[in-house]
């Protein structure tokens, strides 16, 4: 078990260094590297606490030192999410307010535990009498609520960001923050399991604090190892492509300034005719700006028409045509010699995952099920 913890420590340090060694680093890179450094440091402190308990307390200073740093995990991860989803992100002094729970926990533990004589601390640890103190459930509940609040907050930011990119792009796999979703989901699962166990233990004793503490950080070490493994496989660790335009959510059509004097219905008819005859959706990287330029309107005007008059965002609008084109081509006799994926690529998709997800969302069945009917 101790070996796994140390391996998790080194894995976190390796990821931290790999991110810092990237040539073009952003604020997001520094925040992500800070997250892994914090995780590595916290795991190491936990290792020292466990080593203390199992080897006769050779390091008397390391008592209850890992707990307060758990309150920093979610704020740092939230800042990382915000830096990626907010194109105008800048660090503000107000963000330091997120450190308040951590500071309060440090102050509390200083008076309750850190300043006690060594013999008293050992007795408290061995008897686990601290579980009977008022501060123990307060810290557990605070950590649980903190994880829920920050996770929900971060998920809201990601959802808003995904809605924005679907306004401008027909293929979002280059911008959809895949590693951010992996990181958030993995963190949510790990933290939920850990904090839920400790919260239940407040009501119905599940195990000793020592065993639960070891199990929780062992789970965290495995998490960092697995995450690091997939990060290494990706190559350019946790990289995301920078978007070169300012993302904005579409406003009501009445608030949009038109660049051409044309009736909305006439424009919609010309738009649909252009899509059917010229098939711009066959271009994998077509964007809202590209299509607007071809139609001689502004991106805002085109976005307003698609969102408010046709009831779709740009992503769904373009991929609807791609799906219909795929249906036609996949059933044609001359295309039976081609794979479904190659036909999908010819229809404008350039990601297998996007194609499968969009097709299932639109039709309710998989591409294979459709082709075999």
C-alpha positions as CSV (number, residue, x, y, z in Angstrom):
1,X,0.0,0.0,0.0
2,X,2.8,2.4,0.9
3,X,4.4,1.7,-2.5
4,X,1.2,2.6,-4.3
5,X,1.0,5.9,-2.4
6,X,4.6,6.8,-3.2
7,X,4.0,5.8,-6.9
8,X,1.0,8.1,-6.9
9,X,3.2,10.9,-5.5
10,X,5.9,10.5,-8.2
11,X,3.2,10.2,-10.9
12,X,1.7,13.5,-9.8
13,X,5.2,15.1,-9.8
14,X,5.9,13.7,-13.3
15,X,2.6,15.2,-14.7
16,X,3.4,18.5,-12.9
17,X,6.8,18.6,-14.7
18,X,5.5,17.5,-18.1
19,X,3.0,20.3,-18.1
20,X,5.6,22.9,-17.0
21,X,7.9,21.7,-19.8
22,X,5.4,22.5,-22.5
23,X,6.7,25.2,-24.8
24,X,3.7,27.5,-24.9
25,X,2.2,27.6,-21.5
26,X,-1.0,29.3,-20.6
27,X,-2.6,30.3,-17.3
28,X,-4.6,27.1,-17.5
29,X,-1.4,25.1,-17.8
30,X,0.0,26.6,-14.6
31,X,-3.3,25.9,-12.8
32,X,-3.4,22.3,-14.0
33,X,0.2,21.8,-12.9
34,X,-0.7,23.3,-9.5
35,X,-3.5,20.8,-9.2
36,X,-1.3,17.8,-9.7
37,X,1.5,19.3,-7.5
38,X,-1.1,19.8,-4.8
39,X,-2.4,16.3,-5.2
40,X,1.1,14.8,-5.1
41,X,2.0,16.9,-2.0
42,X,-1.2,15.9,-0.2
43,X,-0.7,12.2,-1.0
44,X,2.9,12.5,0.4
45,X,1.6,14.1,3.6
46,X,-0.9,11.2,3.9
47,X,1.9,8.7,3.4
48,X,3.9,10.3,6.2
49,X,0.8,10.1,8.5
50,X,0.3,6.4,7.7
51,X,4.0,5.7,8.1
52,X,3.8,7.4,11.5
53,X,1.0,5.1,12.7
54,X,2.7,2.0,11.5
55,X,6.3,2.7,12.5
56,X,6.0,4.1,16.0
57,X,5.6,7.8,15.2
58,X,9.1,8.7,14.1
59,X,7.9,12.0,12.6
60,X,6.0,13.8,15.4
61,X,5.3,16.9,13.4
62,X,3.1,15.1,10.8
63,X,-0.2,14.7,12.6
64,X,-3.4,15.7,10.8
65,X,-1.4,17.6,8.2
66,X,-3.0,16.1,5.1
67,X,-6.6,17.0,5.9
68,X,-6.6,20.8,5.5
69,X,-5.1,20.5,2.0
70,X,-8.0,18.5,0.8
71,X,-10.0,21.7,1.0
72,X,-7.7,23.2,-1.8
73,X,-8.4,20.5,-4.4
74,X,-11.7,21.6,-5.6
75,X,-11.0,25.4,-5.6
76,X,-7.9,24.8,-7.7
77,X,-9.7,22.5,-10.1
78,X,-12.6,25.0,-10.4
79,X,-10.1,27.8,-11.3
80,X,-8.6,25.5,-14.0
81,X,-12.1,24.9,-15.4
82,X,-12.9,28.6,-15.3
83,X,-9.6,29.5,-17.0
84,X,-10.5,27.2,-19.9
85,X,-14.1,28.2,-20.3
86,X,-13.7,31.9,-19.9
87,X,-11.8,33.5,-22.8
88,X,-11.3,36.7,-20.7
89,X,-10.0,34.9,-17.6
90,X,-7.6,36.8,-15.4
91,X,-6.7,36.0,-11.8
92,X,-8.6,38.3,-9.4
93,X,-7.8,38.9,-5.8
94,X,-11.4,37.9,-5.0
95,X,-10.5,34.3,-6.0
96,X,-8.4,34.2,-2.8
97,X,-11.6,33.9,-0.8
98,X,-11.7,30.3,-1.9
99,X,-8.8,29.8,0.5
100,X,-10.9,30.7,3.6
101,X,-12.0,27.1,4.4
102,X,-8.4,25.9,4.2
103,X,-7.1,28.7,6.4
104,X,-9.8,28.2,9.0
105,X,-9.1,24.5,9.1
106,X,-5.4,25.2,9.6
107,X,-6.2,27.6,12.4
108,X,-8.6,25.1,14.0
109,X,-6.2,22.2,13.8
110,X,-3.4,24.4,15.2
111,X,-5.3,25.1,18.4
112,X,-6.9,21.6,18.6
113,X,-3.9,19.3,17.6
114,X,-0.7,20.9,16.3
115,X,0.3,22.6,19.5
116,X,-0.4,19.6,21.7
117,X,2.5,17.7,23.3
118,X,3.6,14.6,21.3
119,X,2.3,12.1,23.9
120,X,-1.2,13.6,23.8
121,X,-1.3,13.6,20.0
122,X,-0.3,9.9,19.9
123,X,-3.0,9.0,22.5
124,X,-5.6,11.0,20.4
125,X,-4.6,9.2,17.3
126,X,-4.5,5.7,18.8
127,X,-7.8,6.1,20.6
128,X,-9.4,8.1,17.7
129,X,-11.0,10.2,20.3
130,X,-10.9,13.2,17.9
131,X,-14.0,11.6,16.2
132,X,-16.0,12.6,19.3
133,X,-15.0,16.3,19.1
134,X,-17.3,18.9,17.6
135,X,-14.8,19.8,14.9
136,X,-14.6,16.4,13.3
137,X,-18.1,16.3,11.8
138,X,-17.9,20.0,10.9
139,X,-14.7,19.3,8.8
140,X,-16.3,16.2,7.1
141,X,-19.5,18.1,6.2
142,X,-17.5,21.1,5.0
143,X,-15.4,18.9,2.7
144,X,-18.5,17.1,1.3
145,X,-20.4,20.3,0.7
146,X,-17.3,21.9,-0.9
147,X,-16.9,19.1,-3.4
148,X,-20.6,19.3,-4.3
149,X,-20.6,23.1,-4.7
150,X,-17.4,23.3,-6.8
151,X,-18.4,20.3,-8.9
152,X,-21.8,21.8,-9.7
153,X,-20.2,25.2,-10.4
154,X,-17.6,23.7,-12.7
155,X,-20.1,21.6,-14.5
156,X,-22.2,24.7,-15.1
157,X,-19.2,26.5,-16.6
158,X,-18.5,23.5,-18.9
159,X,-22.1,23.3,-20.0
160,X,-22.2,27.0,-20.9
161,X,-18.9,26.7,-22.8
162,X,-20.2,23.7,-24.8
163,X,-23.3,25.6,-25.8
164,X,-21.2,28.5,-27.0
165,X,-18.9,26.4,-29.2
166,X,-21.9,24.6,-30.8
167,X,-23.0,28.1,-32.0
168,X,-19.8,28.5,-34.0
169,X,-18.5,25.1,-34.9
170,X,-19.9,22.1,-36.7
171,X,-17.1,19.8,-35.4
172,X,-16.4,20.4,-31.7
173,X,-14.0,17.5,-30.9
174,X,-11.0,19.9,-31.2
175,X,-12.5,22.3,-28.7
176,X,-14.7,20.3,-26.4
177,X,-12.2,20.0,-23.5
178,X,-12.2,16.2,-23.5
179,X,-9.5,16.0,-20.8
180,X,-11.4,18.5,-18.7
181,X,-14.4,16.2,-18.7
182,X,-12.2,13.2,-17.9
183,X,-10.6,15.0,-15.0
184,X,-13.9,16.3,-13.6
185,X,-15.7,13.0,-13.8
186,X,-12.8,11.1,-12.3
187,X,-12.5,13.6,-9.5
188,X,-16.2,13.6,-8.9
189,X,-16.3,9.8,-8.6
190,X,-13.2,9.7,-6.3
191,X,-14.4,12.5,-4.0
192,X,-18.0,11.3,-3.8
193,X,-16.9,7.8,-2.8
194,X,-14.5,9.1,-0.2
195,X,-16.7,11.8,1.4
196,X,-19.8,9.7,1.3
197,X,-18.0,7.0,3.2
198,X,-16.9,9.5,5.9
199,X,-20.3,11.1,6.0
200,X,-22.1,7.8,6.5
201,X,-19.5,6.9,9.2
202,X,-20.7,9.9,11.2
203,X,-24.1,8.2,11.6
204,X,-23.3,4.5,11.2
205,X,-19.7,3.5,12.1
206,X,-18.1,1.7,9.0
207,X,-14.5,1.3,10.0
208,X,-11.7,2.9,12.0
209,X,-10.5,6.3,10.9
210,X,-7.1,4.9,10.3
211,X,-8.3,2.3,7.8
212,X,-10.7,4.8,6.1
213,X,-7.9,7.3,5.8
214,X,-5.6,4.8,4.2
215,X,-8.2,3.5,1.8
216,X,-9.2,7.1,0.7
217,X,-5.7,8.1,-0.1
218,X,-4.9,4.8,-1.7
219,X,-7.9,5.4,-4.0
220,X,-6.6,8.9,-4.7
221,X,-3.2,7.5,-5.6
222,X,-4.7,5.0,-8.0
223,X,-6.7,7.8,-9.5
224,X,-3.7,9.9,-10.2
225,X,-1.8,6.9,-11.6
226,X,-4.6,6.0,-14.0
227,X,-5.1,9.6,-15.1
228,X,-1.4,10.0,-15.7
229,X,-1.3,6.9,-17.7
230,X,-3.9,8.1,-20.1
231,X,-2.3,11.5,-20.2
232,X,1.0,10.0,-21.3
233,X,-0.8,8.0,-24.0
234,X,-2.3,11.2,-25.4
235,X,1.1,12.6,-26.1
236,X,0.7,16.4,-25.7
237,X,-0.5,16.2,-22.1
238,X,-4.0,17.6,-21.5
239,X,-3.7,20.0,-24.4
240,X,-6.6,21.9,-25.8
241,X,-6.7,23.9,-29.0
242,X,-7.0,27.7,-28.5
243,X,-10.2,29.2,-30.1
244,X,-9.3,32.2,-32.2
245,X,-12.7,33.9,-32.0
246,X,-14.6,35.5,-29.1
247,X,-17.4,33.1,-28.1
248,X,-20.8,34.6,-27.4
249,X,-24.1,33.0,-26.7
250,X,-26.7,34.0,-29.3
251,X,-29.2,36.7,-28.2
252,X,-32.8,37.2,-29.3
253,X,-33.2,37.9,-33.0
254,X,-34.6,41.4,-32.3
255,X,-31.3,42.4,-30.6
256,X,-29.1,41.4,-33.6
257,X,-28.0,44.0,-36.1
258,X,-28.6,42.8,-39.7
259,X,-25.9,43.4,-42.3
260,X,-28.3,42.9,-45.3
261,X,-31.8,44.1,-45.9
262,X,-33.6,40.9,-46.6
263,X,-36.8,39.4,-45.2
264,X,-36.2,36.6,-42.7
265,X,-38.4,34.1,-44.5
266,X,-36.7,34.8,-47.9
267,X,-33.3,34.4,-46.2
268,X,-34.3,31.1,-44.6
269,X,-35.5,29.8,-48.0
270,X,-32.2,30.9,-49.6
271,X,-30.2,29.3,-46.8
272,X,-32.0,25.9,-47.0
273,X,-31.6,26.0,-50.8
274,X,-27.9,26.7,-50.5
275,X,-27.5,23.9,-48.0
276,X,-29.2,21.4,-50.3
277,X,-27.6,22.5,-53.6
278,X,-24.1,23.5,-52.5
279,X,-23.7,21.1,-49.6
280,X,-21.2,23.2,-47.5
281,X,-21.7,20.7,-44.7
282,X,-19.4,18.3,-46.6
283,X,-16.5,20.5,-45.5
284,X,-15.4,19.0,-42.1
285,X,-14.1,22.2,-40.6
286,X,-16.9,24.5,-41.8
287,X,-17.7,27.2,-39.2
288,X,-20.4,29.7,-38.6
289,X,-18.1,32.5,-39.9
290,X,-17.3,30.5,-43.1
291,X,-21.0,29.8,-43.9
292,X,-22.0,33.4,-43.1
293,X,-19.3,34.7,-45.5
294,X,-20.6,32.4,-48.3
295,X,-24.1,33.7,-47.7
296,X,-23.0,37.4,-47.4
297,X,-24.3,38.0,-43.9
298,X,-22.7,38.5,-40.6
299,X,-22.1,35.5,-38.2
300,X,-24.4,37.1,-35.6
301,X,-27.3,37.4,-38.1
302,X,-26.9,33.8,-39.4
303,X,-26.6,32.5,-35.8
304,X,-29.8,34.3,-34.8
305,X,-31.7,32.8,-37.8
306,X,-30.5,29.3,-37.1
307,X,-31.0,29.5,-33.3
308,X,-34.2,31.5,-33.1
309,X,-36.0,30.7,-36.4
310,X,-34.9,27.1,-37.1
311,X,-34.6,26.1,-33.4
312,X,-31.1,24.7,-33.6
313,X,-27.6,25.7,-32.9
314,X,-25.0,25.7,-35.7
315,X,-23.6,22.3,-34.6
316,X,-26.9,20.6,-34.8
317,X,-27.9,22.4,-37.9
318,X,-24.9,21.3,-39.9
319,X,-24.8,17.8,-38.5
320,X,-28.5,17.3,-39.4
321,X,-27.5,17.7,-43.0
322,X,-24.5,15.4,-42.6
323,X,-26.8,12.7,-41.1
324,X,-29.3,12.9,-43.9
325,X,-26.4,12.7,-46.4
326,X,-25.1,9.7,-44.7
327,X,-28.5,8.0,-44.7
328,X,-28.7,8.5,-48.5
329,X,-25.2,7.4,-49.3
330,X,-25.1,4.4,-46.9
331,X,-28.2,2.9,-48.6
332,X,-26.8,3.4,-52.2
333,X,-25.7,0.2,-53.8
334,X,-22.5,1.7,-55.1
335,X,-21.4,2.5,-51.6
336,X,-21.8,-1.0,-50.1
337,X,-18.1,-1.7,-50.6
338,X,-17.2,1.2,-48.2
339,X,-17.3,1.1,-44.5
340,X,-19.8,3.2,-42.6
341,X,-17.1,5.3,-41.1
342,X,-15.6,6.1,-44.5
343,X,-19.0,7.2,-45.7
344,X,-19.4,9.3,-42.6
345,X,-16.1,11.0,-43.3
346,X,-17.2,11.8,-46.9
347,X,-20.3,13.4,-45.4
348,X,-18.3,15.9,-43.4
349,X,-17.6,14.1,-40.1
350,X,-14.0,13.9,-39.1
351,X,-14.5,12.2,-35.7
352,X,-15.8,8.7,-35.2
353,X,-17.0,9.6,-31.7
354,X,-18.9,12.7,-32.9
355,X,-20.5,10.8,-35.8
356,X,-21.7,7.9,-33.5
357,X,-23.0,10.3,-30.9
358,X,-24.8,12.7,-33.3
359,X,-26.3,9.8,-35.3
360,X,-27.7,8.2,-32.1
361,X,-29.1,11.5,-30.8
362,X,-30.8,12.3,-34.1
363,X,-32.2,8.8,-35.1
364,X,-32.3,7.0,-31.8
365,X,-30.3,4.0,-33.2
366,X,-26.7,3.4,-34.1
367,X,-25.3,3.7,-37.6
368,X,-24.8,-0.1,-37.8
369,X,-28.4,-0.7,-36.8
370,X,-29.6,1.8,-39.5
371,X,-27.5,0.2,-42.2
372,X,-28.6,-3.3,-41.4
373,X,-32.3,-2.6,-41.7
